[in-house]
Amino acid sequence: GEAALGVMERFVERLGLAGCARAFPIRNDYYGGDVNVTGLIVSCDLLAQLPADLANAVVVLPEVMFNFDKVTLDGDTQEHILDAIAERGGRALVAQPSPGTIVDALAGAVAGDPAGPSVVIPELVDTPLRSERAIRPAQRYR
């Protein structure tokens, strides 16, 4: 959602990931644009606004956009969203929207990938992320 954009931008900057990741707001058209919180991101808005080419990208999805059955408020399944991101060439992770959890998810995603994937986090977008840069902040912010 757009409400967390400023927080996520500062988070990326403070971790030294500026230029490697950036916040990417998902506008909530489903509810008319006045709703701007992460927990109300719906599949149709997410998939319409993510780039068509997610090659070498990791998309970190906020866990709170899914209910206990792993379904979004517009009725789409987590599995379908992960498949749609994979079809665009990306890898998707689902994480709690907290700094430590996001850093841990990214560190796990880039471990063993020397080229470093791109990072897209709704609220987050794509640029190269090196494994060392993801792992060190995870250790520092625990």
N, C-alpha and C positions, 0 to 999 in steps of 0.2 A: 504494500500500500504506500501511498504517497506520504502519509503521516510520519513514517520513520526515515524518510529520505535523508534529512539533515543528520540524524544520529548515525545512520549507516555510512554516510560520507565521512564524518569525523572518525568513525571506527576504522575505516579503510586507511585514512590518512595517518592516524596515530599508530597503526600497526606497521607503517612504512610500506604499504601496498599501493600507494598512489601511483598511477601509471601501470599497475598490475591488475587492479580490480577497481570497479567503481559502482556506486549505487545506481540502480536502474528502477525508476518508479513505475509501478503498474497502475494506470488510471482505472478506476472502477466505473466503467460504463454500464455494467450490469445493473447497478443500483442508482444510476442516473448521475454519477460523477461527484456527488456530495459526500459519499462514503470514502474514507481514505485510510483505513486501518488494515494491517497485514492479515488479520484473521478473517477478513471478508473478501480476500482475493478469490476470484472465481476462475475456473478453467478457461472459459471463453475469452475473458479479458487477457489472461496470462498468455495463452497460445496465440492470440491475435497480435499481441504487442512484443513478444520475444522475436529476435531476428530469425529470419528464415534459414540462415546458414549459421549453425552452432558448431561447426567443425572445430575440434580441439577445444571445446568449451565445457566447463562444469557449471551447471545451473543448480544453485542451492535454493530449494523450495522451503518456505516456512511451514513447519509441521502444523501450525495452528490453522492453516487454510483447509485442513481436512478434518472431518469428524471422526468418531471412534471407529467407523466402518471404512475409513480412508476414502471418503467421498466429499467432494466440494459442495458448496451451497447451490451450485447450478446443476448438481447431479452427476458430475463426471467423476470417474474413479482415478485414484492415484496411479494405478497401473497404466491406464490410458495416457495420462499426462507424461509419465516417465517414458512410455513408448513413443509418444509424439516428439519429445525432445530427442530421443535416440534417432528417430527417423530424420531429424534435422542435423544429425552428426554430433550431438552433444551427449554428455553424461549428466544425469540428474541425481542429486542428493536431497534427502529430506532431513531437515535439522530444526531443532527448537530455535526460535529467533532470539538467541542470546549470544553475546560475543564469544564466550568460551566454546560453546557448542559449534558455532559457525567456524571458528578457527580450527577446532579439532576435525570437523568434517572436511575442510579444505586440505588440512595437513594429510589426512588419510587419502584424499583423492589424488594428491600430487606425489605421494611417496613412491619412489621408484620411477618417476617420470621425469628424466633429466631435462627434457625440453620445456616442461611445465605447461599445463593446459591453460586455457583462458578461463576466466571466472565470470559467470553471469549470476547475479543474485537479485531476484525481484524484490525489489529494490536494488539488485546488483548486476553489473554488465561485463562485457568481455574484453580482456587483454591478458598477455602472458603472466603467469604466476610461477615463480621458481620454488621448488620444494623447500630450500633452505629458508626462504622468506616466510613460508607458511608455518613451518615447524618451530622456528625460534619464537615467534610471537605466541604460539600456543603454549609454550613452556613458560613464557614470561607472564602471561595473563591468567594462569590457573589459580 
